[in-house]
Amino acid sequence: MNIDFSLITTEIALAILGLAIFTLGLIIPRSARKGLGNIALLGLIIVLGIAVYSWPNQGETLGGMYIVDHFSSFFKIVGLVAAILVVFGFRRYVAANVGNYLEYYSTIVFATLGMIVMISAGDFITLYLGLELMTISFIVLVAFRSFDVKSLEAGIKYLLLAGMSSAVLLYGLSLVYGATGTILFAEVAQSIIDGSGGLLLIIGLVMLIAGLGFKVSAAPFHMWSPDVYEGAPTSVTAFLATGSKAASFAILIRVFVGSLTGIQEHWVMLVAVLAALSMLIGNLIAIPQTNIKRMLAYSSVAQAGYIMVGIVAASQSGVKGVMFYSFIYVFATMGAFTVVAAVYNKIKSDEIADYAGLAQRAPLAATVLLVCMLSMAGIPLLAGFVGKFYLFMAIVDGYMWLVLLGLIMSMVSVYYYLRVVLVMFRDDPVDPTPLKMETSVTITLLIALGVTVFLGIYPGPLSEIANTAAQSFFTP
Amino acid sequence: MTFPILTTTLLAPILAALIIVFLPKENDKLCKSVAAVGTGIALALSLYVYFGYDQSVGGLQWVDFGQPVPWIKDLGVTWYMAVDGLSLPMLLLTNLIGFTAVFASWNVTHRAKELMILLLVLIAGVMGTFIAQDLFIFLLFYEIVVIPIYIMVVIWGSSKRVTKEYAGMKLTIYLLMGSAFLLAGVIALFVNSVNITGIADMSFEGLAQVAFPEQLQIYLFALLLIGFGSLLSMWPFHSWSPDGYAGAPTAVSMIHAGILKKIGGYGLIRLAIVVLPLGARFWAPYMAVLGVIGVAYAAMGALAQKDLKYVVGYSSVSHMGYVLLGLASLGIIGINGAVAAMFAHGVMAALFFSMIGFIYERTHTRWIPDMGGLAHYTPKLAVGFMMAGMASLGLPGLITFIPEFTIFVETFKVFGLLAVIGIAGIIITALYVLRAAANTLFGPARPEFSHIKDLKGPEMVPLIVLGTVLVVGGILPSLLFDMIDSGVAPLLAHINDVLQIGGR
């Protein structure tokens, strides 16, 4: 078996970065460990550079177990961008509320590595390897505030439920293996065309949906997300909501649209129902929430529903929609959670009621939260509108009910987003002193704002890149 | 490549808003002046474009950059800003009302800076819908206006019969729900057009050339009708309108009743009727029935109201019923009348709301039984109020008379009895308008109002500008009608071609 190392430079660089942070952290004195954040940031930017630079490289390595195409490169870049924003935008938050820089930053890097391995997986073993590396890192990260009961509770919940879902997934994988006799995606697809299948495969497929549905927090497998999102450190919540989700969507597409196409009729309807449920449950339960992190958790369940629409399409335009939406979703979510973390740093509260008068105390933060939430709701001139347009375009033939449901539910989401806006903009602050944001937070907010607005007005370039990437997925 | 005058018109308020962002918030007079200059420039440019439009040539003119600029290639979206006889009256109306709305808010001191910024964004958003000749760009502007309105209502609105939070949310949810249907319809329309022609083209012109099958047209038209209809406050999707206007601050009521609603009517013509003529033919009778129900029902509703803003709110629902009726006739005279009625109602409603706003600022009430004899102390205000009232009941010599007349001429031919019911609505209109005016303005002078001052200075601007348009439009209707006709005639010719071939 020959290994083409040029295809896996990103992964190698990331692994080196993670180990380097770990060893360096042990060598330098405890007081100097704060600087590890900068090293992680610098390292991740370099890795992103490598990932962007190796965009033209395509191929398979390790005997088909590892696939590098534009599709995987695109999602890798998304994951790395999320990681960079997490490391950069939450520096103050981490310093004030998390600590343990050494373990924190190296675990973030390893979680990113897990995502990237999973995105490129060409067989079920690699998939599982990446998934577990990511999940275990996240279990550690979620429970990082060991002095905080909520964080510990969230960690235990995530541990138990993620373990459950991994078991279900693994069982599903074994059934698919049993039915087709192979673990390579390409060979699974071929074997389905050749006629293997039957009940065993269908059961395996349902378990796959359940296992991966957990990762993207699609209803009804979303139960963990509100508690975990609320309890975890906000930086970890943001990473969980963006990077982990985007990577899981990539592998969902790879497995279902790429490999199980032959038995489409068995899973398309199932995914459509999951998408519809996620939109309904996510948006409706978000309405009565009073904690902003919980509200965003439910809203991210709904977002998963929208993204799954692109998988229902099982076509190039659907995949393209998913890619476009995942990219903009990262920035919108990061922007929102950066505001949440920055505000928490100052007022030590995540309750929506305490956001009163934020527009007067921190105009930029309030504006960014407004813009990011409206983008998630799909209001025009913001990227979310174009993203939804692409997604729903893909299924308008045949799934009109889902289009209507999705659009109506996104208008419902405006209702609870506007409640936050109401508190921020209408109410006068209890304590009118301006909240001064750190430079890193301000820059992160400006990036999120800029990208969300720019791609809403001029989505052409990203849309073309996503299209190329989706094309490479269908015609390798 | 020509000078992008329409884009400049669009950017003038946005630029003013950007300047205001950097002004100190204590200096609210300065903020308002900048806003006035921004909207004034937009108004001047749109007047220039209006009178520079060559009606003998017709069609789309003043195309920015000389041709559509590619914007989003894979969706076939182009930055295609141009105007024809249908867009121009709407563009002019937008800027007339935008300009006067700044002056109608001249006395607002609470967070005036933010109010001006949102107002300018709102004006630019509305303007964009009327000059965009590309469906996608149209949609961008169509939905963006909802959010500034919500914020404006909840901060500067008033809570009387309903709280301003309730009013704002009702307004927002209704319009967004409508736009969900609209959006679904547009996505389906676009995807089908690509399937049929193989080319992605989002321009209204291009879409109009696509031969959609009849069944599809009927189905899509229904979606678009719900979407645009709820913005046009078509019965039974109208109930946001009275509550929303009552809760909204003056400037928002002016813009919302004056122009925002008209996007619904404009969209129905530009997109629904022109692109889907077979669907329009199927749904026209239903539209007419809904229009007539709207006319009668809302007029009755207005009759029962005691809050001035509710009276005008219901009255505007009623007037939009006429517009719907005119559109449903699918004939050139009826549609001309409908477009002219939209323009006329816009001017009238804006004047009405600005006068009510001034009354409310002075008396702190809009409750008709609590008022009376205001004309003794505020003759100028009374003149504005009466002009708007007379225009509302369609007094000949004012701008609203001829549009209503033409609508009835056409619809009587097409629908017969329905039109008669519609005409009967005018009588009720006269009743509630005159009663409101009599109980508010006339009667014995009341000593408790002796301290209130008449309009002066900047407050005169809405009265002068909008009043002039009401009168000039009434005396010289050709200024408006010739323009509209030059825009509607080619569209109608296209529709008739399609309908005669029948199905294609």
Contacts between the chains, C-beta under 8 A, distances in Angstrom:
chain1	res1	chain2	res2	distance
A	374	B	147	6.4
A	379	B	143	5.9
A	379	B	144	6.8
A	379	B	146	7.4
A	379	B	147	6.2
A	380	B	139	6.3
A	380	B	140	4.2
A	380	B	141	7.5
A	380	B	142	7.4
A	380	B	143	4.5
A	380	B	144	5.2
A	381	B	140	5.6
A	381	B	144	5.0
A	385	B	140	7.3
A	385	B	143	7.3
A	386	B	72	7.7
A	389	B	75	7.6
A	389	B	183	8.0
A	389	B	187	6.7
A	392	B	183	8.0
A	392	B	184	7.6
A	392	B	187	5.3
A	393	B	187	5.5
A	393	B	190	7.1
A	393	B	191	5.7
A	396	B	184	7.7
A	396	B	187	5.1
A	396	B	188	4.8
A	396	B	191	4.8
A	397	B	191	6.4
A	397	B	195	7.7
A	400	B	184	7.1
A	400	B	188	6.8
A	403	B	184	5.1
A	403	B	187	6.5
A	403	B	188	7.6
A	404	B	180	7.1
A	404	B	181	7.3
A	404	B	184	5.0
A	407	B	180	3.8
A	407	B	181	7.7
A	407	B	183	5.3
A	407	B	184	5.4
A	408	B	177	6.6
A	408	B	180	4.6
A	410	B	180	7.3
A	411	B	173	7.1
A	411	B	176	3.9
A	411	B	177	5.5
A	411	B	179	7.2
A	411	B	180	4.9
A	414	B	172	6.8
A	414	B	173	7.5
A	414	B	176	5.6
A	415	B	169	7.0
A	415	B	173	6.4
A	418	B	150	6.1
A	418	B	169	7.1
A	418	B	172	6.7
A	421	B	150	7.6
A	421	B	151	6.9
A	422	B	154	5.7
A	422	B	165	6.9
A	425	B	151	5.6
A	425	B	154	7.6
A	425	B	155	6.7
A	426	B	151	7.8
A	426	B	154	4.9
A	426	B	155	5.2
A	457	B	140	8.0
A	458	B	71	7.3
A	458	B	72	7.8
A	459	B	72	5.8
A	460	B	71	6.8
A	460	B	72	4.8
A	460	B	73	6.0
A	460	B	74	7.8
A	463	B	72	6.6
A	463	B	74	5.6
A	463	B	75	7.9
A	464	B	73	7.1
A	464	B	74	6.9
A	467	B	74	6.2
